Amino acid sequence: MNMAMQVKEQTFLREKDRLLGFIRNRVSSLEEAEDILQDVFYQFVAGYDTIESLDRVTSWLFSVARNKIIDRYRKNSSRPKRTDFGAMTSTDEDAPLSLQDILPDLGNTPEEAYLRDVIWDAIMDALDELPMEQREIFVLNEIEERSFRDIAMETGVSINTLLSRKRYAILSLRKKLQRLYDDI
């Protein structure tokens, strides 16, 4: 094994557990996290020469992992419907319960594609800030498209509690996205 390959392998082995934990907290299953970790490893081996220096490897790995997670969310998420943020002054009871309800309808111009990337990055940041229970129900329901009834049966948590957690997650995401839209 040549020296470069040894360095790659040692570096990846050193960061593997932290990376897997990072990914696992943001996706719904260990299997999916391991798939993403493998994608990150392939990209690491293929792109190793493009990394400026060894002390940048860790941030590079986490950046690639984050992008792979965002790609997975995008792939699993259908095209959002148009949303009028100006008209949104709902109370908690009639708050939107779906990510599609809070995303703008975007076309395919380069500017809109860029805006979509910015929005997804903001969503990922906002998901990181959510309490674990809210993030978990959001991922299970929105990304895995599992029903509240199935989740309730599996977790033993009542449907009303799950609906409430999801509503708080959506409200939190909407607040974060609103700040983003105000800045744009």
LUMNUTOR-205134 format. One line per 2 residues: number of its first residue (from 1); their letters; for each residue x negated, y negated, z of C-alpha. Coordinates in pm, 1 decimal. Last residue first. Example, Ala and Ser with C-alpha at 12.3 -4.5 7.8 and 13.67 -1.06 7.14 Angstrom:
2 = sa = -1367.0 106.0 714.0 ~ -1230.0 450.0 780.0
***
This chain:
184 = id = 3287.0 -3804.0 41.5 ~ 3257.5 -3897.4 409.9
182 = dy = 3633.1 -3882.4 474.4 ~ 3644.9 -3543.9 301.3
180 = lr = 3373.9 -3411.9 536.0 ~ 3549.5 -3546.7 844.9
178 = ql = 3870.9 -3381.6 720.5 ~ 3681.1 -3057.1 670.8
176 = kk = 3576.7 -3050.3 1037.0 ~ 3930.9 -3128.2 1154.0
174 = rl = 4072.5 -2864.7 918.2 ~ 3828.9 -2605.1 1049.1
172 = sl = 3936.5 -2676.9 1406.1 ~ 4303.7 -2663.6 1312.8
170 = ia = 4244.6 -2336.4 1125.7 ~ 4068.4 -2180.3 1425.2
168 = yr = 4339.8 -2304.6 1663.6 ~ 4607.3 -2150.7 1438.8
166 = kr = 4416.1 -1822.3 1420.1 ~ 4391.0 -1805.5 1797.6
164 = sl = 4765.0 -1876.7 1832.5 ~ 4857.3 -1616.1 1574.0
162 = lt = 4639.5 -1361.7 1755.3 ~ 4802.8 -1446.3 2088.1
160 = ni = 5149.3 -1413.7 1931.4 ~ 5052.5 -1080.2 1771.7
158 = sv = 4955.0 -943.1 2112.2 ~ 4598.6 -821.1 2170.6
156 = gt = 4556.2 -440.9 2188.7 ~ 4265.7 -463.9 1945.4
154 = em = 4366.0 -208.6 1680.2 ~ 4743.1 -248.5 1712.1
152 = ai = 4714.0 -627.7 1719.4 ~ 4483.7 -627.5 1416.3
150 = dr = 4725.6 -409.0 1220.9 ~ 5020.9 -632.5 1317.4
148 = fs = 4829.7 -950.9 1233.1 ~ 4773.4 -812.9 884.3
146 = re = 4426.6 -759.3 741.3 ~ 4311.4 -979.9 455.5
144 = ei = 3944.3 -894.4 520.3 ~ 3847.9 -1257.8 468.2
142 = en = 4146.3 -1443.1 604.5 ~ 4289.5 -1204.8 866.0
140 = lv = 3979.1 -1028.8 997.6 ~ 3753.2 -1333.3 953.4
138 = fi = 3995.8 -1576.8 1120.3 ~ 4074.9 -1329.4 1397.7
136 = er = 3703.2 -1291.9 1475.0 ~ 3623.3 -1664.0 1455.2
134 = qe = 3904.5 -1742.4 1700.7 ~ 3796.5 -1472.6 1947.4
132 = mp = 3426.5 -1574.3 1919.3 ~ 3488.3 -1942.0 1999.9
130 = le = 3440.6 -2153.4 1687.8 ~ 3113.6 -2340.6 1626.8
128 = dl = 2968.4 -2091.0 1379.1 ~ 3296.9 -2099.5 1186.1
126 = ad = 3256.4 -2478.7 1151.6 ~ 2910.2 -2437.3 1001.5
124 = mi = 3039.8 -2173.9 756.8 ~ 3333.7 -2398.5 665.4
122 = ad = 3098.5 -2693.5 608.9 ~ 2881.1 -2479.6 378.5
120 = wi = 3195.1 -2371.0 192.5 ~ 3299.9 -2735.9 150.8
118 = vd = 2955.8 -2837.8 19.9 ~ 2959.8 -2550.1 -229.3
116 = rl = 3312.2 -2648.0 -345.7 ~ 3193.0 -3008.0 -383.4
114 = ya = 2909.7 -2887.1 -608.8 ~ 3155.8 -2688.8 -822.4
112 = ee = 3381.8 -2995.6 -832.8 ~ 3095.8 -3215.4 -954.4
110 = pt = 2986.9 -2954.8 -1212.3 ~ 3346.1 -2939.9 -1345.7
108 = ng = 3533.2 -2621.6 -1263.5 ~ 3855.2 -2733.5 -1101.9
106 = ld = 3927.0 -2784.0 -734.0 ~ 4249.5 -2749.6 -537.2
104 = pl = 4172.2 -2884.1 -191.6 ~ 4141.5 -2650.3 105.7
102 = id = 4359.8 -2671.2 417.9 ~ 4653.7 -2449.4 324.0
100 = ql = 4423.9 -2199.4 152.3 ~ 4253.5 -2137.0 486.6
98 = sl = 4585.9 -2014.1 620.0 ~ 4795.7 -2075.7 929.3
96 = pa = 4884.1 -2438.3 872.3 ~ 5015.3 -2615.8 1179.9
94 = de = 5392.1 -2607.7 1223.5 ~ 5387.5 -2532.2 1595.9
92 = dt = 5067.9 -2728.6 1670.5 ~ 5219.3 -3052.0 1543.4
90 = st = 5168.4 -3160.2 1186.9 ~ 5035.2 -3490.1 1060.4
88 = ma = 4916.4 -3376.3 722.5 ~ 5047.8 -3606.9 451.5
86 = gf = 4711.7 -3769.5 383.7 ~ 4545.1 -3429.4 362.9
84 = dt = 4744.6 -3336.6 55.1 ~ 4643.9 -2981.7 -27.9
82 = rk = 4623.8 -2812.9 -365.0 ~ 4602.7 -2433.4 -349.9
80 = pr = 4280.5 -2245.3 -296.6 ~ 4151.5 -1989.1 -546.2
78 = ss = 4121.6 -1648.8 -381.6 ~ 3869.3 -1571.6 -112.1
76 = nk = 3679.9 -1244.2 -110.2 ~ 3414.7 -1354.5 -359.4
74 = ry = 3375.9 -1689.2 -186.9 ~ 3334.6 -1530.1 155.4
72 = rd = 3073.4 -1287.4 18.6 ~ 2885.7 -1572.6 -150.4
70 = ii = 2886.9 -1762.8 179.4 ~ 2739.3 -1458.1 355.1
68 = kn = 2470.5 -1424.2 85.4 ~ 2387.3 -1794.9 120.4
66 = ra = 2348.5 -1760.1 498.7 ~ 2122.1 -1457.9 455.9
64 = vs = 1907.1 -1647.9 203.5 ~ 1872.3 -1939.0 446.9
62 = fl = 1794.6 -1701.1 731.0 ~ 1517.4 -1538.9 527.8
60 = ws = 1372.8 -1875.7 418.9 ~ 1377.6 -2004.4 777.2
58 = tv = 1183.7 -1695.9 885.1 ~ 938.9 -1707.4 593.0
56 = rd = 838.2 -2072.6 639.3 ~ 547.1 -1987.9 871.9
54 = ls = 417.6 -1754.2 602.2 ~ 380.8 -2034.9 350.2
52 = ei = 548.1 -2179.8 41.4 ~ 787.2 -1893.7 -30.1
50 = td = 801.2 -1848.3 -408.9 ~ 569.2 -1545.4 -401.3
48 = yg = 813.4 -1353.1 -180.1 ~ 1101.3 -1392.4 -424.5
46 = av = 1145.9 -1030.3 -531.3 ~ 1058.7 -880.8 -191.3
44 = fq = 1273.4 -1137.0 -5.8 ~ 1560.1 -1102.4 -256.5
42 = yf = 1560.1 -727.0 -201.3 ~ 1549.2 -777.5 178.0
40 = vd = 1834.6 -1029.5 169.1 ~ 2047.4 -788.0 -33.9
38 = ql = 1970.6 -516.1 224.5 ~ 2075.7 -749.9 504.6
36 = id = 2398.8 -820.8 314.7 ~ 2479.2 -452.0 292.5
34 = ea = 2388.6 -408.9 661.4 ~ 2627.9 -689.4 757.6
32 = ee = 2904.4 -529.9 548.2 ~ 2851.8 -197.3 724.6
30 = ls = 2843.3 -367.9 1063.9 ~ 3185.6 -511.7 995.4
28 = sv = 3371.7 -844.0 992.1 ~ 3109.0 -1092.5 886.0
26 = rn = 2958.7 -1394.2 1063.3 ~ 2830.1 -1249.5 1389.6
24 = ri = 2690.9 -949.4 1200.2 ~ 2480.5 -1177.7 977.5
22 = fg = 2296.9 -1341.4 1268.7 ~ 2262.5 -1008.1 1448.3
20 = ll = 2121.9 -846.2 1132.2 ~ 1877.8 -1133.6 1090.5
18 = rd = 1759.0 -1107.3 1450.3 ~ 1713.9 -732.0 1412.4
16 = ke = 1529.5 -756.9 1078.6 ~ 1289.2 -1040.9 1168.1
14 = rl = 985.8 -832.6 1273.1 ~ 1063.1 -559.3 1020.0
12 = ft = 1079.5 -823.0 745.2 ~ 744.5 -973.2 836.0
10 = qe = 577.1 -634.2 869.4 ~ 713.0 -522.2 530.3
8 = kv = 615.4 -839.8 347.8 ~ 268.3 -842.0 505.1
6 = qm = 217.1 -476.5 409.8 ~ 334.4 -546.7 53.1
4 = am = 86.6 -833.3 21.9 ~ -199.2 -615.4 152.6
2 = nm = -148.0 -333.8 -96.3 ~ 0.0 0.0 0.0
***
